[in-house]
Amino acid sequence: MLLPAKAEVARLLRRYRAWERAMLAAPSDRTVRATFEDTGYTLCVLMGKRCAREAADAAEQYLRDTPSAYLLKQEERPRTVSVAAGQGRPRTRRRFHAGR
């Protein structure tokens, strides 16, 4: 698994936290919110997470650990059932929206 440069992760995490504070200070400012969400999305992509909070937590963990220790911790996390393991298709949660 390829890992991002720690300097880039640190830079993006600082930027995410700064925009988070700005968004909390001015929640109705659409420009601030959009920039915060864009930064969160970039952090998600960089850290391989689906949620910005998970990505920020993963980034902090990655910056604290050595790359090999971080990878070991990621592998220890429980995973969903795998198709490769011969146990059928993984189940996905269906979301139904009211009125649809």
C-alpha positions as CSV (number, residue, x, y, z in Angstrom):
1,M,0.0,0.0,0.0
2,L,1.3,3.4,-0.9
3,L,1.4,6.0,1.8
4,P,1.3,9.8,1.3
5,A,4.3,12.0,2.4
6,K,4.0,12.9,6.0
7,A,4.6,16.6,5.2
8,E,1.7,16.6,2.8
9,V,-0.6,14.9,5.4
10,A,0.5,17.4,8.1
11,R,-0.1,20.4,5.7
12,L,-3.5,19.2,4.7
13,L,-4.6,18.3,8.3
14,R,-3.6,21.9,9.4
15,R,-5.6,23.3,6.5
16,Y,-8.6,21.1,7.4
17,R,-8.5,22.1,11.1
18,A,-8.2,25.8,10.1
19,W,-11.2,25.7,7.8
20,E,-13.1,23.7,10.4
21,R,-12.6,26.5,12.9
22,A,-13.6,29.1,10.3
23,M,-16.8,27.1,9.4
24,L,-17.7,26.8,13.1
25,A,-17.2,30.5,13.5
26,A,-19.4,31.4,10.4
27,P,-21.6,28.4,9.7
28,S,-23.9,30.4,7.3
29,D,-21.0,31.5,5.1
30,R,-21.3,29.2,2.0
31,T,-17.8,29.9,0.7
32,V,-16.2,28.9,4.0
33,R,-18.4,25.8,4.2
34,A,-17.6,24.8,0.6
35,T,-13.9,25.2,1.2
36,F,-14.1,23.2,4.4
37,E,-15.9,20.4,2.6
38,D,-13.5,20.4,-0.3
39,T,-10.6,20.2,2.2
40,G,-12.3,17.3,4.0
41,Y,-12.9,15.5,0.7
42,T,-9.2,15.8,-0.2
43,L,-8.2,14.5,3.2
44,C,-10.5,11.5,2.7
45,V,-8.9,10.7,-0.6
46,L,-5.4,11.1,0.7
47,M,-6.1,8.9,3.7
48,G,-8.4,6.4,2.0
49,K,-11.4,7.0,4.3
50,R,-15.1,7.7,3.6
51,C,-15.7,10.3,6.2
52,A,-13.7,13.5,6.9
53,R,-13.7,12.9,10.6
54,E,-12.3,9.4,10.1
55,A,-9.7,10.8,7.7
56,A,-8.6,13.5,10.2
57,D,-8.3,10.8,12.9
58,A,-6.3,8.6,10.5
59,A,-4.1,11.5,9.5
60,E,-3.3,12.2,13.2
61,Q,-2.6,8.6,13.8
62,Y,-0.4,8.4,10.7
63,L,1.6,11.4,11.8
64,R,2.2,9.9,15.3
65,D,3.2,6.4,14.1
66,T,5.9,5.1,11.9
67,P,4.6,4.1,8.4
68,S,4.9,0.4,9.2
69,A,3.1,0.7,12.6
70,Y,0.3,2.7,10.9
71,L,-0.1,0.0,8.2
72,L,-0.2,-2.8,10.9
73,K,-2.9,-0.9,12.8
74,Q,-5.0,-0.5,9.6
75,E,-4.7,-4.2,8.9
76,E,-5.9,-5.1,12.4
77,R,-9.2,-3.3,12.0
78,P,-12.2,-5.6,11.4
79,R,-13.3,-5.7,7.8
80,T,-16.5,-6.7,6.1
81,V,-17.0,-10.1,4.5
82,S,-14.9,-10.4,1.4
83,V,-16.0,-11.9,-1.9
84,A,-12.5,-13.3,-2.3
85,A,-12.9,-15.2,0.9
86,G,-15.6,-17.2,-0.8
87,Q,-18.4,-16.0,1.4
88,G,-20.6,-14.4,-1.2
89,R,-21.3,-10.8,-2.1
90,P,-20.7,-8.3,0.7
91,R,-23.9,-6.8,2.0
92,T,-24.6,-3.2,1.6
93,R,-27.0,-1.1,3.6
94,R,-29.8,0.3,1.5
95,R,-30.9,3.8,2.3
96,F,-34.4,4.9,1.5
97,H,-35.3,8.5,1.4
98,A,-38.7,9.7,2.5
99,G,-40.9,10.5,-0.5
100,R,-39.0,8.5,-3.0
